[in-house]
Amino acid sequence: MWRIEETREEGAVTNVWGDKNAMLALLYSLCVLMKNPLDPMKIIYFPIKNNAECTSCSHKTLKEDIVFTTTESHFKVTDWNMYLKLFERSKQETYVFRYDKDQIESLLKEREHNAQDRRKRINGYKLTCFDTLFLCVNQMAYMEAYKNVRKLIDENMDGSSDGIYSISLG
């Protein structure tokens, strides 16, 4: 289960709610978005607007899908309907993502060291249109989100998949 919750004030915060499997899917997605700076052309789409209502959410949940991409991809939101049509006509394929926590942690330390002076320049946008929330930020922002999700998983999720969790994506 996935839901998005967003406060609509200045400095709005987007929270993603879900069970253990949803948080793991989010974690792996963040890895894909931050992993290869030489290949920033990634779009990750979660069609969640028709999911069940989340009764644990403190704010009204949004009936929107969510798209993650990087600012480096130069993704144009105005092209989204074209992408959806391509998805509908495309044959679904299965890809294998091998998650190596140690490799990701090593990558984070390396990039942290190289990016200390750039920390202030986490940029991007959050935009809602076409019944979709687009979160387009640079790879450093996805690194920060990965650390938060990893911490949530490590601290709160034992072997069971019961429970609903919330993580802030900024």
C-alpha positions in Angstrom: 0.0 0.0 0.0 1.2 3.5 -0.9 -0.3 6.8 -0.1 1.0 10.3 -0.4 0.2 13.0 2.2 1.1 16.6 1.6 0.6 19.7 3.6 -0.2 22.5 1.2 1.4 25.4 3.2 4.6 27.2 2.4 7.5 24.7 2.7 5.2 21.8 2.1 6.3 18.4 3.2 5.5 15.2 1.2 5.1 12.1 3.3 4.9 8.7 1.7 3.0 6.1 3.7 3.2 2.4 3.2 3.9 -1.0 4.7 7.3 -2.7 4.8 7.2 -3.7 1.2 6.3 -0.2 0.1 9.2 1.2 2.1 11.6 -1.3 0.6 10.3 -0.4 -2.9 11.0 3.2 -2.1 14.5 2.4 -0.8 15.4 0.5 -4.0 14.0 3.3 -6.1 16.1 5.8 -4.3 19.2 3.7 -5.0 18.4 3.6 -8.7 18.0 7.4 -8.8 21.2 8.2 -6.9 23.5 5.4 -8.0 24.9 6.3 -11.3 25.8 10.0 -11.9 26.8 9.1 -15.5 23.3 7.9 -16.3 20.8 10.3 -14.9 18.0 9.4 -17.4 15.7 7.6 -14.9 12.0 8.0 -14.3 10.4 5.9 -11.6 6.6 5.8 -11.7 4.3 4.4 -8.9 0.7 4.3 -10.1 -0.8 4.6 -6.6 -3.8 6.9 -7.0 -6.3 4.0 -6.9 -4.9 2.5 -3.8 -7.0 2.1 -0.6 -7.3 5.1 1.7 -4.8 5.2 4.5 -6.6 5.5 7.8 -3.3 6.1 9.7 -2.5 9.3 7.9 -2.8 12.5 9.9 -3.5 14.7 6.8 -5.7 14.1 3.9 -4.1 11.7 1.5 -3.8 12.7 -2.1 -5.4 10.7 -4.9 -2.3 11.0 -7.1 0.3 8.8 -8.6 4.0 9.7 -7.9 6.9 10.1 -10.3 10.5 10.3 -9.1 13.2 11.6 -11.5 16.4 13.7 -11.3 17.0 17.2 -12.3 19.8 15.9 -14.4 17.3 14.0 -16.6 15.8 17.2 -17.9 12.4 15.5 -17.7 9.5 17.7 -18.9 6.3 17.3 -17.0 4.4 18.4 -20.1 5.5 15.2 -21.8 3.9 13.0 -19.1 0.8 12.0 -21.2 3.1 10.8 -23.9 5.0 8.7 -21.4 1.8 7.2 -20.1 0.7 6.2 -23.6 4.0 4.6 -24.2 3.6 2.6 -20.9 0.2 1.4 -21.9 1.4 0.1 -25.3 4.7 -1.3 -24.0 5.1 -4.9 -23.0 5.9 -5.2 -19.4 9.4 -6.4 -18.7 11.1 -7.6 -15.5 14.4 -6.2 -14.5 16.6 -7.5 -11.7 18.0 -4.9 -9.3 20.8 -6.3 -7.1 20.8 -4.2 -3.9 24.2 -4.3 -2.1 23.9 -2.3 1.1 27.6 -2.1 1.6 28.2 -0.8 -1.9 25.6 1.8 -1.5 27.0 2.9 1.9 30.4 3.1 0.3 29.0 5.2 -2.5 27.3 7.5 -0.1 30.5 8.1 1.9 32.4 8.8 -1.2 29.9 11.3 -2.5 29.4 12.9 0.9 33.1 13.6 1.0 33.1 15.1 -2.5 29.9 17.0 -2.0 30.2 18.8 1.3 30.5 22.3 -0.4 27.5 21.5 -2.7 25.1 20.5 0.1 23.4 23.9 0.0 22.6 23.4 -3.7 20.0 20.6 -3.4 17.5 21.8 -6.0 14.6 20.6 -7.9 10.8 20.9 -8.0 7.7 19.3 -6.7 4.7 19.7 -9.1 1.3 18.2 -9.2 -0.6 17.8 -12.5 -2.2 15.0 -14.5 -3.3 13.5 -11.2 0.4 12.9 -10.5 2.9 14.3 -8.1 6.3 14.8 -9.7 9.3 14.9 -7.4 12.3 16.0 -9.4 15.4 16.7 -7.4 19.1 16.2 -7.8 21.0 13.0 -6.8 22.2 14.5 -3.5 18.6 14.9 -2.4 17.9 11.3 -3.2 21.0 10.4 -1.2 19.5 12.2 1.8 16.2 10.5 1.3 17.9 7.1 1.0 19.6 7.6 4.4 16.3 8.5 6.0 14.5 5.5 4.6 17.4 3.2 5.4 17.3 4.5 9.0 13.5 3.9 9.2 13.9 0.4 8.0 16.8 -0.4 10.2 15.2 1.0 13.4 11.5 0.1 13.0 11.1 -3.0 10.8 11.7 -6.3 12.3 10.9 -9.5 10.4 7.2 -8.8 10.1 5.6 -6.8 7.4 2.8 -5.5 9.6 2.4 -1.9 10.3 2.1 1.3 8.3 5.1 3.7 8.1 5.6 7.2 7.0 8.7 8.9 5.6 9.2 12.5 4.7 10.7 13.3 1.3 11.1 17.0 1.8 
